[in-house]
Amino acid sequence: MFIATEGSLTLADVTSRALVLWHDSTPPEVEIDVVESNGTITIYNVWDSGRKLGRFESQKATSGMLVERIEPHGWRYRCNDIGFDPDFKKLVVRMEVVDEAPSDASS
């Protein structure tokens, strides 16, 4: 999964504008802090086909994502990589927005 913003994201001790999380090496649950953003987070399903076409492949031919809204602050992404036999169960990711901004005690 490729996650990016115009600002910066932090996961563990890594801060970057973009992160790539691989399902075979990422824990089942991670917390990514949005340090700075223009309000848009970009999310792509990415994969390594072994064809040496770059760091990863995405948005090609028959790949896709089904997006489901989970109230009040979440989304479920069902991902399919490239291939003619779509299987949107290959990678299922749930994301939730948690606002941890400090409240203004003086208001």
N, C-alpha and C positions, 0 to 999 in steps of 0.2 A: 504494500500500500504506500503510495506517494502522497505526502501531506505537505503543503506549502502555504506561505502567506507572504505579503510584501514586507512584513516586519520580521519577527523572529519567534521561533518555537524552541522550547527546552524539553528534552527528554533525558532523564538521569543527569549526567554531567555534560551533555552535548547541547549546544545552542546553535541553531542554524535557521536560515530562511526556509529550508526544505529538509524533510526527513523521509527516509525509505525504511519501511518495516517489512521484514520477510516473515511469513507465517511459520516457517520452520526454525526460526532463531529468535523470535520475539515472544516474551511471556504472554500468556493468555489475556492479561489485563495490564495496560500501561496508562500512565497519566502524562499527558503532554500539556505543558503550560504555554499559553499564548502570551508571550512577553510583550510583543508589540504587533499591531495588525492594522490594516486599513479597513477591517471589518469583513474581509473575505478570506475564507480558508478553501484552498483547492485540494481536491481528493481524487486520485486516480488509482485504479487497479493496475498494478504492474507485475511483470513476470520475467523470468529468465528462461528463454526457450533453448538456450545452449547453442544458438546460431551465431553468437559473437557479433550481434548487431548493435552493440553498445552496452552500457551499464545495465539497462533493462529495456523491456518493450512495453508499450501501452497504446491503447486507443487504435487498434488495428483490426481490420476486417470484421470478424465476428465477435470481438470482445465486447463486453458491456457490463453495466451495473444496474440492478434494480434497486431503487431507493424507496424506503418505507419510513414515514414519519412516526415517531414514538413520542407521544405527549408525556410531559410537557416540554422537554428540552433535548430530545434524542432523535437519532436516525439509525436505521438498519440498512446496510449496504450488502446486497447479495451479488457476488462478482463471478464473472465467467471470463476465462482467458481465451486465447485464440483457438479456433477449432470449429468444425461444422456440427458438432453434437453438443449444443449448449447445456451446461449444467451450472445453474446459479446457486448450487449448494457447495461448490468447490471451496469458496472462501466467503464466510459471512462475518461481517464486522459491525459491531454496534458502537456508536459514538454518542456521547452525552456532553452537553455544555453545562459546566458548573461555574456559576459566577461567584468567585471568591474575592471580589473587590471589597476593600475595607469600607464599612459603612461610615458615614459622617455623623458622629455622635452629637454634633452641635446643632443639627437640624431638628 
